[in-house]
Amino acid sequence: MSIVAKLFLGGLVLLVITVTVLSYLGILADPFSKFLDLLGYDQDVAPIEGTAVLVLRDITGNEPVDGLYLFNIYAEKLEKASGLPLDYSTDFIPSIFNHLNSLLAFSNSASSSEPAQIVLLNKPRGTSEFKSVKLTESKSYFKRDITLSGDDDILAFAALDKADPNDDPYSFGPSSWSIFVVPDSDRKEQFVTNGKSPTFGPDRQILFIKDDGIYMTDVNNKSEIKIYDAGENALIARDQLGISLDNNLLALSQPLSQKLRIFSISSWSPFSMSLLKEIDGPGLQPTFSPDGNYVMRYLLVPSEESEYDTVGQIGAYNIRDGLYTPIFTLNGFDPYKTSVAGWRFLKSE
């Protein structure tokens, strides 16, 4: 063995002994982590994993085709899970895919003669196609922001009774909308309160927005409290709420002002939350990752290839540092008829 090799080997042994002794004495905790820090590797950044559940309209053929799609983020693979009847189009209305991956709910389009309807699609176990059930009979032409309770027993949505089909529903403030619930037991609509973007808490609490902030009530509207004051920056109808799967984080997405506010919920009874992170960036339909480390948002980006001059993009904001990571660009799909229906770890992952 050459002198150089012996010196190198001796130095390596001395380094190992030194690190071991310092670690044992507590002077250098977790030497491997320190080594990764020296290399510039951020150990706190969680990987973006799971499956994005999307409702998309394929426009590559002669006729548009709506479908339920699963995008495996790690494998970067998009698969069509099931077809949907064309008359149940999403029309840029967020849909909900439940925790059991078997229910899909959204509103079909209103016409000048027919009001919008909430449609519940159920995929029986062992089948690949959805069966549809209409849940609502009210005369509202605009029904949005559909959500399901954690046990899938109650569906909630926002309706706008003051508008006709030719109106822009987003010109009306959140306080002009009405929130309804539809229990699975009788499937009859029940008015709860005025507001928009209903989101269920762990014990059937309903969080929602009004012009002046975020509120909370329950299914029976026994009490209504304001949990966030918007101050001079009034909320608008395009603003949306999203909640993490563990009910510990709440997102307020404000696409026009390009803000994403993340709140940490420390208690539900009595309710208490605090602002955790404020992120600058565009996007709609805030959806938490299964591990709660990211918020997925849907946004439109310029495209010279699309007939709309824009194309839809799914991306994720890291809650810790606020950085945005593009996940998937939806080439070949209608950018204005896209819904993020969920973000899940499926059984195959």
C-alpha positions as CSV (number, residue, x, y, z in Angstrom):
1,M,0.0,0.0,0.0
2,S,1.4,3.4,-1.0
3,I,2.1,6.1,1.6
4,V,-0.7,8.3,0.1
5,A,-3.2,5.5,0.5
6,K,-2.1,4.8,4.1
7,L,-2.5,8.5,5.0
8,F,-5.9,8.6,3.4
9,L,-7.1,5.5,5.1
10,G,-5.7,6.7,8.5
11,G,-7.4,10.1,8.1
12,L,-10.7,8.4,7.3
13,V,-10.5,6.2,10.3
14,L,-9.6,9.2,12.5
15,L,-12.7,11.1,11.1
16,V,-15.0,8.2,11.9
17,I,-13.7,7.9,15.4
18,T,-14.0,11.7,16.0
19,V,-17.6,11.9,14.7
20,T,-18.5,8.8,16.8
21,V,-17.0,10.3,20.0
22,L,-18.6,13.7,19.4
23,S,-22.0,12.1,18.7
24,Y,-21.7,10.0,21.9
25,L,-21.0,13.1,23.9
26,G,-24.0,14.9,22.4
27,I,-21.8,17.6,20.9
28,L,-22.6,16.5,17.3
29,A,-26.1,15.1,17.2
30,D,-27.2,13.1,14.1
31,P,-23.9,13.3,12.1
32,F,-25.6,12.0,9.0
33,S,-28.0,14.9,9.0
34,K,-25.1,17.3,9.5
35,F,-23.4,15.7,6.5
36,L,-26.5,16.2,4.4
37,D,-26.7,19.8,5.5
38,L,-23.1,20.4,4.4
39,L,-24.1,19.1,0.9
40,G,-27.0,21.6,0.8
41,Y,-29.7,18.9,1.0
42,D,-32.9,20.2,2.6
43,Q,-34.1,17.2,4.8
44,D,-37.3,18.9,5.8
45,V,-38.8,19.0,2.3
46,A,-41.3,16.2,2.1
47,P,-41.8,14.5,-1.3
48,I,-44.9,15.3,-3.3
49,E,-46.7,11.9,-3.4
50,G,-50.2,10.4,-3.7
51,T,-52.8,10.5,-6.5
52,A,-54.6,13.6,-7.7
53,V,-58.3,12.8,-8.5
54,L,-59.4,15.0,-11.4
55,V,-62.5,15.5,-13.5
56,L,-61.5,16.4,-17.0
57,R,-63.0,17.0,-20.4
58,D,-60.9,15.5,-23.2
59,I,-61.1,17.8,-26.3
60,T,-58.7,15.9,-28.6
61,G,-61.4,13.9,-30.4
62,N,-64.4,15.0,-32.6
63,E,-66.6,15.2,-29.5
64,P,-65.6,16.3,-26.0
65,V,-65.6,13.5,-23.4
66,D,-65.9,13.9,-19.7
67,G,-64.1,11.5,-17.4
68,L,-62.7,10.8,-14.0
69,Y,-58.9,10.6,-14.1
70,L,-56.2,9.6,-11.6
71,F,-52.8,11.2,-11.8
72,N,-50.0,9.3,-9.9
73,I,-47.7,12.2,-8.9
74,Y,-44.7,10.0,-8.2
75,A,-44.9,8.0,-11.4
76,E,-46.2,11.1,-13.4
77,K,-48.8,8.9,-14.9
78,L,-52.4,9.9,-15.9
79,E,-55.0,7.2,-16.2
80,K,-58.7,7.4,-17.0
81,A,-60.6,5.7,-14.2
82,S,-64.2,6.0,-15.5
83,G,-66.3,7.8,-18.1
84,L,-69.0,10.3,-17.1
85,P,-72.2,11.1,-19.0
86,L,-71.6,14.3,-21.0
87,D,-74.6,16.1,-19.7
88,Y,-73.1,16.0,-16.2
89,S,-70.3,18.3,-17.2
90,T,-68.2,20.0,-14.5
91,D,-68.4,23.5,-16.1
92,F,-65.5,24.7,-13.8
93,I,-67.4,23.6,-10.7
94,P,-65.2,21.8,-8.1
95,S,-66.3,18.2,-7.6
96,I,-65.8,16.1,-4.5
97,F,-64.4,12.6,-4.5
98,N,-65.1,11.0,-1.2
99,H,-62.6,9.2,1.2
100,L,-63.8,5.8,0.0
101,N,-63.1,6.7,-3.6
102,S,-66.6,5.7,-4.6
103,L,-68.7,8.9,-4.7
104,L,-68.5,11.9,-7.0
105,A,-70.7,14.9,-6.6
106,F,-71.1,18.0,-8.8
107,S,-73.6,20.3,-10.3
108,N,-74.8,20.1,-13.9
109,S,-75.3,23.1,-16.0
110,A,-78.4,25.3,-15.7
111,S,-80.2,26.4,-18.8
112,S,-82.8,29.2,-19.4
113,S,-85.6,26.7,-18.6
114,E,-84.0,24.3,-16.1
115,P,-82.3,25.1,-12.8
116,A,-79.0,23.5,-11.9
117,Q,-79.0,20.2,-10.1
118,I,-76.7,18.5,-7.7
119,V,-75.8,15.1,-9.1
120,L,-74.4,12.3,-7.0
121,L,-72.6,9.6,-8.9
122,N,-72.0,6.3,-7.0
123,K,-69.6,3.7,-8.2
124,P,-70.7,0.3,-6.7
125,R,-67.9,-1.9,-5.5
126,G,-66.5,-4.1,-8.2
127,T,-67.8,-1.9,-11.0
128,S,-66.1,0.7,-13.2
129,E,-69.0,3.0,-14.1
130,F,-70.9,5.5,-12.1
131,K,-74.7,5.5,-11.5
132,S,-76.3,8.9,-11.1
133,V,-78.8,10.2,-8.6
134,K,-80.1,13.7,-8.6
135,L,-80.2,15.1,-5.1
136,T,-81.8,18.6,-5.4
137,E,-85.1,20.0,-6.5
138,S,-84.6,23.7,-5.7
139,K,-84.9,26.3,-8.4
140,S,-81.5,27.9,-8.1
141,Y,-79.7,28.4,-11.4
142,F,-76.2,28.4,-9.8
143,K,-75.1,25.7,-7.3
144,R,-71.4,25.5,-6.4
145,D,-68.9,24.4,-3.7
146,I,-70.1,20.9,-3.1
147,T,-68.6,19.1,-0.2
148,L,-69.2,15.9,1.8
149,S,-68.9,15.3,5.5
150,G,-66.2,13.0,6.7
151,D,-68.6,10.1,7.1
152,D,-70.2,10.8,3.7
153,D,-73.7,11.1,5.4
154,I,-74.3,14.8,4.6
155,L,-73.6,16.8,1.4
156,A,-73.4,20.6,1.5
157,F,-73.4,23.2,-1.3
158,A,-73.9,26.9,-2.0
159,A,-76.7,28.2,-4.1
160,L,-77.5,31.6,-5.6
161,D,-81.2,32.3,-5.7
162,K,-81.0,36.0,-6.7
163,A,-79.6,35.4,-10.2
164,D,-80.9,34.2,-13.6
165,P,-78.9,32.1,-16.0
166,N,-77.5,35.1,-17.9
167,D,-76.0,36.7,-14.8
168,D,-72.4,36.3,-13.7
169,P,-72.7,34.4,-10.4
170,Y,-69.3,35.6,-9.3
171,S,-70.4,39.2,-9.3
172,F,-72.4,38.5,-6.2
173,G,-70.6,38.5,-2.9
174,P,-70.4,35.4,-0.7
175,S,-73.0,36.8,1.7
176,S,-75.6,36.8,-1.2
177,W,-75.3,33.0,-1.5
178,S,-77.2,30.4,0.6
179,I,-75.7,27.2,2.1
180,F,-77.8,24.0,2.0
181,V,-77.2,20.5,3.3
182,V,-78.7,17.3,2.0
183,P,-78.6,14.4,4.6
184,D,-78.2,11.0,3.1
185,S,-81.1,9.7,5.3
186,D,-83.8,11.6,3.5
187,R,-82.0,13.5,0.7
188,K,-84.1,16.7,1.3
189,E,-82.5,20.1,1.0
190,Q,-82.2,22.1,4.2
191,F,-81.2,25.7,4.4
192,V,-78.5,26.4,6.9
193,T,-77.3,30.0,6.5
194,N,-76.1,32.6,4.1
195,G,-72.5,32.2,2.8
196,K,-70.3,30.3,0.3
197,S,-67.6,27.6,0.2
198,P,-69.0,25.3,2.9
199,T,-66.3,23.0,4.3
200,F,-67.0,20.3,7.0
201,G,-65.1,20.0,10.2
202,P,-64.6,16.7,12.1
203,D,-67.9,16.8,14.0
204,R,-70.1,18.1,11.2
205,Q,-69.2,21.7,11.9
206,I,-69.5,23.8,8.7
207,L,-66.9,26.4,7.9
208,F,-67.8,29.0,5.3
209,I,-67.1,32.5,4.0
210,K,-69.1,35.7,4.0
211,D,-68.1,39.1,2.7
212,D,-66.4,40.0,5.9
213,G,-64.6,36.8,6.9
214,I,-64.7,33.1,7.7
215,Y,-67.5,31.7,9.9
216,M,-68.4,28.4,11.6
217,T,-71.8,26.9,12.3
218,D,-73.2,23.4,12.5
219,V,-75.7,21.4,10.5
220,N,-78.6,22.6,12.6
221,N,-77.3,26.2,12.8
222,K,-77.5,26.2,16.6
223,S,-74.7,28.8,16.7
224,E,-72.8,30.9,14.2
225,I,-69.4,32.5,15.1
226,K,-66.9,34.5,13.1
227,I,-63.5,32.8,13.2
228,Y,-61.5,35.1,10.9
229,D,-62.1,38.8,10.2
230,A,-61.2,39.8,6.6
231,G,-60.9,43.5,7.6
232,E,-60.9,45.9,4.8
233,N,-60.1,43.2,2.2
234,A,-63.6,41.8,1.7
235,L,-63.8,38.2,0.5
236,I,-65.4,37.5,-2.9
237,A,-67.3,34.6,-4.4
238,R,-64.3,33.1,-6.1
239,D,-62.5,32.7,-2.8
240,Q,-62.5,29.2,-1.5
241,L,-61.8,27.2,1.7
242,G,-60.1,23.8,1.9
243,I,-59.3,21.6,4.9
244,S,-56.7,19.0,5.5
245,L,-57.6,15.4,6.0
246,D,-56.6,15.5,9.7
247,N,-58.7,18.7,10.2
248,N,-55.7,20.5,11.6
249,L,-55.1,23.0,8.7
250,L,-57.5,25.3,6.9
251,A,-56.7,27.0,3.6
252,L,-58.2,30.2,2.3
253,S,-57.6,30.6,-1.4
254,Q,-58.0,34.1,-2.9
255,P,-57.2,33.7,-6.7
256,L,-57.8,37.3,-7.7
257,S,-55.6,38.8,-5.1
258,Q,-53.2,35.8,-5.6
259,K,-53.1,34.9,-1.9
260,L,-53.2,31.6,-0.1
261,R,-53.5,31.7,3.6
262,I,-52.9,28.6,5.7
263,F,-54.3,28.5,9.3
264,S,-53.4,26.1,12.0
265,I,-56.4,24.8,14.0
266,S,-55.4,24.1,17.6
267,S,-58.9,23.4,18.9
268,W,-62.4,22.7,17.6
269,S,-64.2,23.1,20.9
270,P,-63.8,25.9,21.7
271,F,-62.6,26.8,18.2
272,S,-59.2,28.3,17.9
273,M,-56.9,28.9,14.9
274,S,-54.0,31.1,14.0
275,L,-52.4,32.1,10.7
276,L,-49.6,29.7,9.9
277,K,-48.4,30.9,6.5
278,E,-49.3,33.5,3.9
279,I,-48.3,32.5,0.4
280,D,-48.3,34.7,-2.7
281,G,-49.4,33.0,-5.9
282,P,-52.4,32.3,-8.2
283,G,-54.7,29.3,-8.2
284,L,-58.1,27.8,-7.6
285,Q,-59.6,24.8,-5.7
286,P,-57.2,24.5,-2.7
287,T,-56.7,20.8,-1.9
288,F,-54.4,19.5,0.8
289,S,-52.0,16.6,0.3
290,P,-52.7,13.5,2.3
291,D,-49.8,14.3,4.6
292,G,-50.7,18.0,5.0
293,N,-47.4,19.3,3.7
294,Y,-48.7,20.8,0.4
295,V,-51.7,22.6,-1.0
296,M,-52.6,21.7,-4.6
297,R,-54.2,24.5,-6.7
298,Y,-55.4,24.6,-10.2
299,L,-54.3,27.5,-12.4
300,L,-54.3,28.6,-16.0
301,V,-51.0,29.2,-17.8
302,P,-50.4,30.6,-21.3
303,S,-50.2,28.1,-24.2
304,E,-49.6,28.7,-27.9
305,E,-50.8,25.2,-28.7
306,S,-54.2,25.4,-27.0
307,E,-57.2,26.7,-28.9
308,Y,-58.0,28.7,-25.7
309,D,-54.5,30.3,-25.6
310,T,-54.3,28.9,-22.1
311,V,-53.9,25.4,-20.6
312,G,-54.7,24.1,-17.2
313,Q,-51.9,23.2,-14.7
314,I,-51.9,21.3,-11.4
315,G,-49.3,22.5,-9.0
316,A,-48.5,22.4,-5.3
317,Y,-47.4,25.0,-2.8
318,N,-45.1,23.9,0.0
319,I,-46.7,25.0,3.3
320,R,-43.3,25.3,5.0
321,D,-41.6,27.6,2.6
322,G,-44.4,28.7,0.2
323,L,-42.5,27.5,-2.9
324,Y,-44.6,26.4,-5.9
325,T,-43.9,23.1,-7.8
326,P,-45.7,22.4,-11.1
327,I,-47.0,18.9,-11.1
328,F,-48.9,18.3,-14.4
329,T,-49.9,20.4,-17.4
330,L,-53.3,19.3,-18.8
331,N,-52.6,19.4,-22.5
332,G,-55.6,18.1,-24.6
333,F,-58.2,19.0,-21.9
334,D,-60.6,21.9,-21.7
335,P,-59.0,24.3,-19.2
336,Y,-62.3,25.8,-18.2
337,K,-64.0,22.5,-17.4
338,T,-61.5,21.0,-14.9
339,S,-62.0,20.0,-11.3
340,V,-59.6,18.8,-8.6
341,A,-61.8,16.3,-6.8
342,G,-59.3,15.1,-4.3
343,W,-55.7,14.2,-3.3
344,R,-55.4,10.7,-1.9
345,F,-53.1,7.9,-1.1
346,L,-54.9,5.0,-2.9
347,K,-54.6,1.4,-1.9
348,S,-52.1,0.6,-4.7
349,E,-49.6,3.2,-3.5
